[in-house]
Structure formats: C-alpha cells, structure tokens
Amino acid sequence: MNQSSYRFEADFFDFNPTPEDSNAGRCYNCDKEIYISSPTTAILQEFSTPQYALVEISTTRGLKYTIGTYQIPALVSLIPSLNTTTLQIRCKMLHSPLL
C-alpha cells in the first residue's frame, strides 16, 4: 500500500456496516458510495482503478472511524461525474468499525 494521505470533503451520508454470515464466520459489510467534491485530475487518475487503502471517516462531532485494516484493507476507487465524484469503498471487516 502507498503511504500517501488524501483528504476529501463529503456530502452528508449515513454509514451502517451490515453484519453478514460467510464461510469464514461473521463479518461486517462496509461497502459504501460517498459523494465528494471533485479532486485533482492526478488523484482521479490514481484512483481510476481500485486501490488498497485504509479509509478514515471523521464526523462533525470529531469522532473518527477507520474502514479496513493493514491485514484486510478496503478497495477504494473514484468515479468522476459532471459536478461531483463518487468515492467507492468495498470492504468486509471482522469487527464493526463503529465500535
């Protein structure tokens, strides 16, 4: 994984990881699509294909949550549109990131 940090400003969204049962046991589905302000062209090109990443979400109350771990990182990509960009996160975690 690249050690760079990126900061994106997002529109309001809800985040509720969904518990699922799988062959490996219980996991939490943290898949989410978030609308963000459009980043630079270089960042859009870098994330045009999914990249492994740890996603940190900061709330307006100052709480921070991390999606993905170093052992099981999230797959992150950016999908540009006319006025905004979609941050697409695909991740299943062994525990809820909200705990």
ROZA-585394 format. One record per residue: residue in three letters; chain; z, x, y of N, C-alpha, C in turn. Coordinates in pm, whole numbers, always signed. Each point is the difference from the previous one (the first is absolute). Layout:
REM residues N
r, c, n_c3, n_c1, n_c2, ca_c3, ca_c1, ca_c2, c_c3, c_c1, c_c2
Ala, A, Z, X, Y, Z, X, Y, Z, X, Y
...
//
This chain:
REM residues 99
r, c, n_c3, n_c1, n_c2, ca_c3, ca_c1, ca_c2, c_c3, c_c1, c_c2
Met, A, +0, +84, -117, +0, -84, +117, +0, +88, +124
Asn, A, -77, -40, +97, -1, +65, +130, +134, -27, +69
Gln, A, +52, +96, +73, +130, -17, +64, -9, -50, +144
Ser, A, -113, -54, +41, -18, -51, +137, +71, -135, +16
Ser, A, +38, -29, +124, +60, -129, +33, -91, -74, +97
Tyr, A, -11, -131, -20, -79, -85, +87, +88, -116, +43
Arg, A, -17, -43, +122, +77, -114, +51, -99, -107, +44
Phe, A, +19, -122, -53, -86, -112, +33, +85, -113, +56
Glu, A, -52, -69, +99, +66, -118, +57, -59, -122, -70
Ala, A, +88, -86, -51, -45, -115, -79, +31, -131, +69
Asp, A, -79, -102, -33, +31, -136, +38, +120, -45, -83
Phe, A, +61, -112, +37, +112, -55, -75, -43, -30, -144
Phe, A, +85, +33, -98, -29, -32, -140, +131, -13, -77
Asp, A, -7, -69, -113, +113, -11, -93, -26, +94, -115
Phe, A, +108, +56, -55, -13, +88, -116, +103, -41, -103
Asn, A, -47, -55, -112, +87, -45, -108, -52, +53, -132
Pro, A, +52, +115, -48, -43, +51, -130, +27, -103, -110
Thr, A, -97, -16, -88, +9, -101, -105, +39, +65, -132
Pro, A, +110, -42, -63, +35, +55, -130, -99, -45, -107
Glu, A, -40, +93, -85, -94, -29, -109, +50, +68, -127
Asp, A, -31, -63, -113, +28, +63, -129, -128, +63, -51
Ser, A, +10, +122, -53, -116, +69, -55, +42, +66, -131
Asn, A, -93, +69, -64, +31, +71, -124, +105, +109, +22
Ala, A, +6, +53, +121, +96, +106, +32, +135, -57, +45
Gly, A, +11, -131, +11, +123, -63, +46, -20, -69, +132
Arg, A, +109, -30, +69, -7, -69, +130, -44, +98, +108
Cys, A, -92, -47, +84, -43, +79, +117, -17, -96, +117
Tyr, A, -17, +55, +119, -18, -79, +121, -138, +25, +57
Asn, A, -76, -107, +15, -134, +10, +55, +12, +3, +152
Cys, A, -38, +112, +61, +11, +20, +145, -136, -2, +67
Asp, A, -101, -58, -65, -134, -7, +59, +6, -80, +130
Lys, A, -66, +52, +103, +4, -66, +131, -121, +42, +82
Glu, A, -52, -92, +77, -103, +29, +99, +58, -32, +136
Ile, A, -1, +99, +90, +62, -12, +131, -106, +28, +106
Tyr, A, -7, -85, +101, -94, +21, +111, +63, +95, +101
Ile, A, -72, +108, +32, +50, +101, +92, -101, +21, +113
Ser, A, +45, +66, +107, -94, +37, +106, -92, +108, -55
Ser, A, -123, +2, +45, -100, +92, -56, +33, +145, +32
Pro, A, +9, +86, -102, +25, +142, +22, -130, +73, +35
Thr, A, +9, +130, +14, -117, +80, +34, -100, +1, -115
Thr, A, -122, +37, +31, -106, +7, -101, +35, +99, -110
Ala, A, +61, +112, +35, +37, +102, -100, +99, -56, -101
Ile, A, +97, -77, +47, +98, -60, -92, -66, -106, -85
Leu, A, -89, -80, +58, -72, -101, -79, -82, +65, -109
Gln, A, -64, +113, +28, -79, +70, -101, +89, +56, -110
Glu, A, +116, +54, +39, +91, +58, -99, +50, -106, -99
Phe, A, +26, -121, +50, +53, -107, -84, -107, -101, -42
Ser, A, -126, +39, +9, -107, -90, -46, +2, -14, -152
Thr, A, +53, +99, -68, +27, -9, -144, +152, +3, -17
Pro, A, +54, -66, -100, +145, -6, -16, +63, +139, -11
Gln, A, +111, +17, +69, +76, +125, +0, +141, -28, -50
Tyr, A, +58, +96, -74, +139, -13, -41, +89, +27, +120
Ala, A, +101, -85, +19, +86, +13, +118, +134, -68, -22
Leu, A, +96, +38, +81, +126, -71, +13, -11, -77, +131
Val, A, +25, -130, -4, -13, -83, +119, +139, -37, +48
Glu, A, +30, +35, +124, +129, -35, +58, -21, -112, +101
Ile, A, +73, -109, -20, -8, -115, +90, +127, -2, +82
Ser, A, -15, -4, +132, +114, -10, +91, -2, -139, +63
Thr, A, +114, -66, -3, +10, -134, +58, +39, +10, +147
Thr, A, -9, -111, +70, +40, -3, +140, +152, +16, +14
Arg, A, +73, -21, -107, +146, +19, +1, +40, +143, -34
Gly, A, -99, +86, -25, +29, +140, -29, +20, +32, -147
Leu, A, -17, -98, -89, +13, +24, -143, -128, +66, -52
Lys, A, +13, +88, -99, -116, +68, -57, -4, -21, -151
Tyr, A, -121, -28, -50, -23, -21, -142, -117, +89, -42
Thr, A, +8, +54, -121, -107, +87, -50, -66, -64, -121
Ile, A, -133, -8, +5, -79, -51, -112, -61, +121, -69
Gly, A, +27, +13, -128, -46, +114, -78, +106, +108, -8
Thr, A, -15, +86, -100, +88, +115, -18, -87, +122, -26
Tyr, A, +61, +118, -2, -77, +120, -30, -54, -4, -143
Gln, A, +74, -63, -93, -46, -12, -138, -108, -107, -15
Ile, A, +13, -110, +73, -96, -111, -7, -37, -39, +144
Pro, A, -92, +73, +63, -36, -33, +138, -86, -126, +8
Ala, A, -7, -55, +119, -86, -116, +26, -143, +47, +21
Leu, A, -96, -87, -27, -140, +26, +34, -28, -73, +131
Val, A, -44, +75, +100, -18, -54, +134, -143, +22, +45
Ser, A, -59, -104, +59, -134, +14, +59, -6, -83, +127
Leu, A, -96, +34, +85, -22, -73, +124, -136, -67, -4
Ile, A, -3, -127, +36, -125, -78, +1, -24, -45, +143
Pro, A, -97, +63, +70, -24, -37, +140, -74, -133, +11
Ser, A, +30, -70, +108, -76, -119, +37, -25, +9, +150
Leu, A, -49, -106, +60, -44, +6, +139, +112, +37, +97
Asn, A, +112, -70, -3, +107, +23, +98, +126, +62, -58
Thr, A, +19, -8, -129, +120, +54, -64, -41, +76, -124
Thr, A, +99, +57, -66, -20, +69, -127, +103, -54, -98
Thr, A, -38, -8, -127, +93, -45, -103, +54, +122, -75
Leu, A, +131, +14, -1, +68, +102, -80, +26, -63, -135
Gln, A, -67, +50, -103, +12, -57, -134, +91, +90, -83
Ile, A, +109, -57, -50, +99, +74, -79, +0, -58, -141
Arg, A, -10, +86, -99, +9, -40, -140, +109, +85, -64
Cys, A, +107, -66, -48, +111, +76, -59, +86, -90, -86
Lys, A, +44, +53, -111, +99, -65, -85, +118, +98, -7
Met, A, +119, -52, +23, +119, +85, +3, +100, -44, -106
Leu, A, +81, +94, -47, +100, -29, -101, +122, -72, +57
His, A, +20, +9, +132, +108, -73, +68, -53, -56, +131
Ser, A, +64, -99, +52, -45, -62, +124, +23, +95, +117
Pro, A, -101, +23, +83, +19, +88, +116, +92, -61, +105
Leu, A, +34, -128, -12, +86, -65, +97, +149, +21, -28
Leu, A, +33, +60, -113, +141, +24, -35, +48, +130, +55
//
